[in-house]
Amino acid sequence: MSEERSEHFWGCLPIRGTLYLAAIWIGSSIAYISLVPGLLVAHQRIGTDFLLVGLFAPVLWMNESICLNGFILLPVLFLFHHLDEVGPKLWTTLAIFEAVVTFVGWCHEIHTWPGVYVASGCFVLSLGMFVTAVWWFRRWRWQKYGQELLILHSEHAQRRADLQIDVPGPEE
């Protein structure tokens, strides 16, 4: 690894680690938000311990699916630290995966079918809202910087045109 690339790699570790932890946190939070209505339909109440766990949503992934979750999160952690660019697609995919695994792992707590239906509907709706929000944010950033790049491109074209007029050619 070259020294310049090495400095870039070690300098971006806190950012990549933060993105990794944020994806896990958001995925667990999506699953938690989706489980609450299903539990309310199934049991007509929620225990205070489950509400307190909601404050620390990543604790939710410690359930029966922890082996599956661990076998996937470790390679993704490796990808986050060794890829040249960690984009929103990888981050969103990790958050969705974490949400699915957490939701499936905790869905057994809902003991009635209507509760499962409500929780599943809320889960699909929450994932749709999350993906749409990420898509809109990416589009907004692309448009914001795309306009600046178009202005810069037109300024460069004007400068090239000015330089061609002022520079004497081989005919003179």
Secondary structure by P-SEA (a helix, b strand, c coil): ccaaaaaaaaaaaaaaaaaaaaaaaaaaaaaaaaaaaaaaaacccccaaaaaaaaaccccccccaaaaaaaaaaaaaaaaaccccccaaaaaaaaaaaaaaaaaaaccccccaaaaaaaaaaaaaaaaaaaaaaaaaaaaaaaaaaaaaaaaaaaaaaaaaaaaaacccccc
